[in-house]
Amino acid sequence: MTSFLDFEKPIAALESRIIELRETADEGSLDIEAEIAKLQTKSAKMLADTYANLTPWQKTQVARHPERPHFKDFIAGLFDKFIPLGGDRNFGDDQAIIGGFARIGDLRVMVIGHEKGDDTQSRLRHNFGMGKPEGYRKAIRLMDLADRFSLPVVTLVDTSGAFPGVSAEERGQAEAIARSTEKCLSLGVPMVAVIVGEGGSGGAVALAAAERVLMLEHAVYSVISPEGCASILWRTGDKADVAADAMKITAQNLKELDVIDRIVPEPVGGAHRDPSLCIATLGQAITEEINALAQLDRSDLRAMRREKFLNIGTI
């Protein structure tokens, strides 16, 4: 059963009522079946209306939903013949950032992304999707391989930000993020980045400096979390909703600002309600983008990225 968010409480109440009626109904009772159908219609309309009018803070909650598809789900449902490649050939293997060779349809690609984990044990193993220097250096190594073998690069971004611990700083966190961003911008092969959940700070940009940046409909992308912004501006995280609105973090905001290039629709009620449909829709969008970029040569791709990022923020 889907976990309901705070703003979904009226929908949760209707769903609970439907379940109660089903459990207590006499088999074949037309009156009960009619009441259930009426409540289902009301619930579906309420869900559609709610998700058509989400605030930026509510979208942030949806982007963080624990049942939202993660990297491993996209790999299982979208990519074939995935061959994971580990290690940065320097320090170790960061499980927050995973990548390797794969196929999407008939296309061979290099896919790289953040994995948050979906239970306590896996979240700890993947460090909640917060990459360390060795993770970004692994991403650089994989992008180098993709460039060498002329394979498009697909990145799936879902992180609250790079790991801020002392050990990561000691191993050159800022330098690793900067070099990963530089590698994205210098690639001579097509690169498509997708913000599938949270796109937080430099930890996201390091895998998203692509010529085509896509976002799922209810994903968020920002330089800092709403809570972090609120704690700086107002010395309290209680105004995270105000910060989220001011920061323009939603896919719709960022498309208007030309920070991203395409919004990929999610199922009604968010990707977590129908992961298979969301994954299939995203797969079609990625394939279309790669096929369009395949017509460009190496210099054109680099020029496209340069123009894209230099033009952001111009009036």
C-alpha positions as CSV (number, residue, x, y, z in Angstrom):
1,M,0.0,0.0,0.0
2,T,1.3,3.5,-0.9
3,S,2.6,5.6,2.0
4,F,0.6,8.9,2.1
5,L,2.3,12.3,2.6
6,D,0.9,14.8,5.0
7,F,-0.9,16.8,2.3
8,E,-2.6,13.6,1.1
9,K,-4.5,13.0,4.3
10,P,-8.0,13.6,2.8
11,I,-7.1,11.1,0.0
12,A,-5.8,8.6,2.6
13,A,-9.1,8.9,4.5
14,L,-11.1,8.1,1.4
15,E,-8.8,5.1,0.5
16,S,-9.2,3.8,4.1
17,R,-13.0,4.1,3.8
18,I,-12.9,2.1,0.5
19,I,-10.8,-0.7,2.1
20,E,-13.2,-0.8,5.1
21,L,-16.2,-1.2,2.8
22,R,-14.6,-3.9,0.8
23,E,-13.7,-5.9,4.0
24,T,-17.2,-5.6,5.5
25,A,-19.3,-5.8,2.3
26,D,-21.6,-8.8,1.7
27,E,-20.5,-10.6,-1.5
28,G,-22.5,-9.3,-4.5
29,S,-24.1,-6.4,-2.6
30,L,-25.0,-3.9,-5.3
31,D,-25.4,-1.0,-2.8
32,I,-21.9,-1.5,-1.4
33,E,-20.4,-1.8,-4.8
34,A,-22.1,1.4,-6.0
35,E,-20.8,3.2,-2.9
36,I,-17.3,1.9,-3.4
37,A,-17.3,3.0,-7.1
38,K,-18.5,6.5,-6.0
39,L,-15.7,6.8,-3.4
40,Q,-13.1,5.6,-6.0
41,T,-14.2,8.2,-8.4
42,K,-14.1,10.9,-5.7
43,S,-10.6,9.7,-4.6
44,A,-9.2,9.7,-8.2
45,K,-10.5,13.2,-8.8
46,M,-9.1,14.5,-5.5
47,L,-5.7,12.9,-6.3
48,A,-5.6,14.5,-9.8
49,D,-6.6,17.9,-8.4
50,T,-4.1,17.7,-5.6
51,Y,-1.2,16.8,-7.9
52,A,-2.2,19.4,-10.5
53,N,-1.7,22.2,-7.8
54,L,1.3,21.1,-5.8
55,T,3.3,23.8,-4.1
56,P,7.1,23.7,-4.4
57,W,7.4,22.3,-0.9
58,Q,4.9,19.6,-1.6
59,K,6.8,18.7,-4.8
60,T,9.9,18.4,-2.6
61,Q,8.1,15.9,-0.4
62,V,7.0,13.9,-3.5
63,A,10.6,13.9,-4.8
64,R,11.8,12.4,-1.6
65,H,9.0,9.8,-1.3
66,P,10.6,6.5,-0.1
67,E,8.7,4.5,-2.7
68,R,9.8,6.7,-5.6
69,P,11.8,4.7,-8.2
70,H,15.5,4.7,-7.5
71,F,18.6,4.1,-9.7
72,K,18.3,0.3,-9.3
73,D,14.6,0.4,-10.3
74,F,15.5,2.3,-13.5
75,I,18.3,-0.2,-14.3
76,A,15.9,-3.1,-13.8
77,G,13.0,-1.7,-15.7
78,L,14.7,0.4,-18.4
79,F,18.2,-0.8,-19.2
80,D,19.3,-4.3,-20.5
81,K,22.6,-6.0,-20.0
82,F,23.8,-3.7,-17.3
83,I,27.5,-4.3,-16.5
84,P,28.4,-2.4,-13.3
85,L,31.9,-0.9,-13.1
86,G,33.4,-0.1,-9.7
87,G,36.2,1.9,-8.2
88,D,38.0,5.1,-8.9
89,R,41.4,3.4,-9.3
90,N,42.6,5.7,-6.5
91,F,40.9,5.2,-3.2
92,G,37.8,2.9,-3.3
93,D,34.3,2.3,-4.6
94,D,31.6,4.6,-3.6
95,Q,28.2,2.9,-3.5
96,A,26.3,6.2,-3.6
97,I,27.2,6.6,-7.3
98,I,26.8,3.6,-9.5
99,G,27.5,3.2,-13.2
100,G,28.4,0.9,-16.0
101,F,27.7,-0.2,-19.6
102,A,24.1,-0.9,-20.6
103,R,21.6,-1.0,-23.4
104,I,18.4,1.0,-23.7
105,G,16.5,-0.5,-26.6
106,D,19.0,-0.9,-29.4
107,L,21.3,1.8,-28.1
108,R,24.5,1.0,-26.2
109,V,25.2,3.6,-23.4
110,M,27.1,4.4,-20.3
111,V,24.6,4.9,-17.5
112,I,25.7,6.6,-14.2
113,G,23.5,7.7,-11.3
114,H,22.9,8.2,-7.6
115,E,21.4,5.3,-5.5
116,K,19.8,6.3,-2.2
117,G,18.7,2.8,-1.0
118,D,15.2,1.8,0.0
119,D,15.6,0.4,3.5
120,T,17.8,1.1,6.5
121,Q,20.6,-1.3,5.5
122,S,20.7,-0.3,1.9
123,R,20.5,3.4,2.7
124,L,23.5,3.1,5.0
125,R,25.4,1.1,2.3
126,H,24.6,3.8,-0.4
127,N,25.1,6.7,2.1
128,F,21.6,8.0,1.2
129,G,22.8,8.8,-2.3
130,M,25.4,11.4,-1.0
131,G,28.5,10.9,-3.2
132,K,32.0,11.0,-1.9
133,P,35.1,12.1,-3.9
134,E,35.8,8.5,-5.0
135,G,32.2,8.4,-6.4
136,Y,32.7,11.4,-8.6
137,R,36.1,10.2,-9.7
138,K,34.5,6.9,-10.6
139,A,32.0,8.9,-12.7
140,I,34.9,10.6,-14.4
141,R,36.5,7.3,-15.2
142,L,33.3,5.9,-16.7
143,M,32.7,9.1,-18.8
144,D,36.3,8.7,-20.1
145,L,35.4,5.1,-21.1
146,A,32.2,6.3,-22.8
147,D,34.2,9.0,-24.7
148,R,36.8,6.5,-25.8
149,F,34.2,4.0,-27.2
150,S,31.8,6.6,-28.5
151,L,29.0,5.7,-26.2
152,P,26.3,8.2,-25.2
153,V,26.2,9.0,-21.5
154,V,23.0,8.9,-19.5
155,T,22.9,10.1,-15.9
156,L,20.1,9.7,-13.4
157,V,20.4,12.3,-10.6
158,D,18.8,11.8,-7.2
159,T,20.8,13.2,-4.3
160,S,20.3,15.8,-1.5
161,G,23.9,16.8,-2.2
162,A,27.5,15.5,-2.0
163,F,28.6,14.0,1.3
164,P,29.7,16.9,3.6
165,G,31.8,14.9,6.0
166,V,35.4,15.7,7.1
167,S,36.8,12.6,5.5
168,A,35.3,13.6,2.1
169,E,36.7,17.1,2.4
170,E,40.1,15.6,3.3
171,R,40.0,13.5,0.1
172,G,39.2,16.5,-2.1
173,Q,35.5,16.7,-2.4
174,A,35.3,20.1,-4.1
175,E,38.0,19.2,-6.6
176,A,36.3,15.9,-7.5
177,I,33.0,17.6,-8.1
178,A,34.6,20.3,-10.2
179,R,36.5,17.8,-12.3
180,S,33.3,15.7,-12.8
181,T,31.5,18.8,-14.0
182,E,34.4,19.7,-16.3
183,K,34.3,16.1,-17.7
184,C,30.6,16.4,-18.5
185,L,31.2,19.7,-20.4
186,S,34.1,18.3,-22.4
187,L,32.6,15.0,-23.6
188,G,32.6,14.4,-27.3
189,V,29.6,12.1,-27.1
190,P,25.9,12.8,-26.5
191,M,25.0,13.3,-22.8
192,V,21.5,13.2,-21.4
193,A,21.0,14.0,-17.7
194,V,17.7,13.3,-15.9
195,I,16.8,14.7,-12.5
196,V,14.6,11.8,-11.2
197,G,14.1,12.9,-7.6
198,E,16.2,15.5,-5.8
199,G,18.9,17.4,-7.6
200,G,20.9,18.9,-4.8
201,S,23.8,21.4,-5.1
202,G,27.1,20.5,-6.7
203,G,26.6,16.9,-6.0
204,A,23.9,17.0,-8.7
205,V,25.5,19.4,-11.1
206,A,28.6,17.1,-11.2
207,L,26.5,14.5,-13.1
208,A,24.1,16.9,-14.8
209,A,26.2,19.4,-16.9
210,A,24.8,17.9,-20.1
211,E,23.6,19.4,-23.3
212,R,20.1,17.9,-22.6
213,V,18.8,18.1,-19.0
214,L,15.5,16.5,-18.3
215,M,13.4,16.4,-15.1
216,L,10.6,14.2,-14.0
217,E,7.4,16.3,-13.4
218,H,7.6,16.3,-9.6
219,A,11.4,16.3,-9.2
220,V,13.2,19.3,-7.7
221,Y,16.6,20.8,-8.6
222,S,18.4,23.5,-6.5
223,V,21.6,24.8,-5.2
224,I,20.6,24.0,-1.6
225,S,17.8,22.2,0.2
226,P,14.8,24.3,1.2
227,E,15.6,23.4,4.9
228,G,19.2,24.6,4.4
229,C,18.1,27.8,2.7
230,A,15.6,28.5,5.5
231,S,18.2,27.8,8.2
232,I,20.5,30.4,6.6
233,L,18.0,33.1,6.0
234,W,15.7,32.8,9.0
235,R,17.8,30.6,11.4
236,T,15.1,28.0,11.4
237,G,14.0,25.1,9.2
238,D,10.4,25.8,9.9
239,K,10.2,28.1,6.9
240,A,11.3,25.5,4.4
241,D,8.0,25.9,2.5
242,V,8.7,29.6,2.1
243,A,12.2,29.0,0.9
244,A,11.1,26.3,-1.6
245,D,8.7,28.8,-3.2
246,A,11.3,31.5,-3.4
247,M,14.0,29.3,-4.8
248,K,12.2,28.2,-8.0
249,I,13.1,24.6,-7.6
250,T,10.4,22.8,-9.6
251,A,10.6,21.4,-13.1
252,Q,8.1,23.9,-14.2
253,N,10.0,26.9,-12.8
254,L,13.3,25.6,-14.2
255,K,11.9,25.0,-17.7
256,E,10.7,28.6,-17.8
257,L,14.2,29.8,-16.8
258,D,15.8,27.5,-19.4
259,V,17.9,25.7,-16.8
260,I,16.4,22.4,-18.0
261,D,15.2,21.4,-21.5
262,R,12.3,19.0,-21.0
263,I,9.8,17.9,-18.4
264,V,8.9,14.2,-18.4
265,P,5.3,13.6,-17.1
266,E,4.7,11.3,-14.2
267,P,1.7,9.1,-13.5
268,V,-1.2,10.8,-11.7
269,G,-0.2,10.9,-8.0
270,G,3.5,10.8,-8.7
271,A,6.1,8.2,-9.9
272,H,5.7,6.1,-6.7
273,R,2.1,5.2,-7.6
274,D,3.0,3.6,-10.9
275,P,6.8,3.1,-11.2
276,S,6.6,1.0,-14.3
277,L,4.7,3.6,-16.3
278,C,7.1,6.3,-15.1
279,I,10.1,4.2,-16.1
280,A,8.7,3.5,-19.5
281,T,7.8,7.1,-20.2
282,L,11.3,8.2,-19.2
283,G,12.9,5.5,-21.4
284,Q,11.0,6.9,-24.4
285,A,12.2,10.4,-23.7
286,I,15.8,9.4,-23.2
287,T,15.8,7.4,-26.4
288,E,14.4,10.4,-28.4
289,E,17.0,12.7,-27.0
290,I,19.9,10.4,-27.7
291,N,18.7,9.8,-31.3
292,A,18.4,13.6,-31.9
293,L,21.9,14.2,-30.5
294,A,23.5,11.4,-32.5
295,Q,23.3,13.7,-35.6
296,L,25.8,16.1,-34.0
297,D,29.6,15.8,-34.2
298,R,32.0,16.2,-31.2
299,S,32.6,19.9,-31.7
300,D,28.9,20.6,-32.1
301,L,28.1,18.8,-28.8
302,R,30.7,20.7,-26.9
303,A,29.5,24.0,-28.4
304,M,25.9,23.1,-27.5
305,R,26.8,22.6,-23.9
306,R,28.9,25.8,-23.7
307,E,26.1,27.9,-25.2
308,K,23.5,26.3,-23.0
309,F,25.2,27.0,-19.7
310,L,26.6,30.4,-20.6
311,N,23.1,31.6,-21.6
312,I,21.5,30.6,-18.3
313,G,20.6,33.7,-16.4
314,T,21.0,36.1,-19.3
315,I,18.2,38.7,-19.9
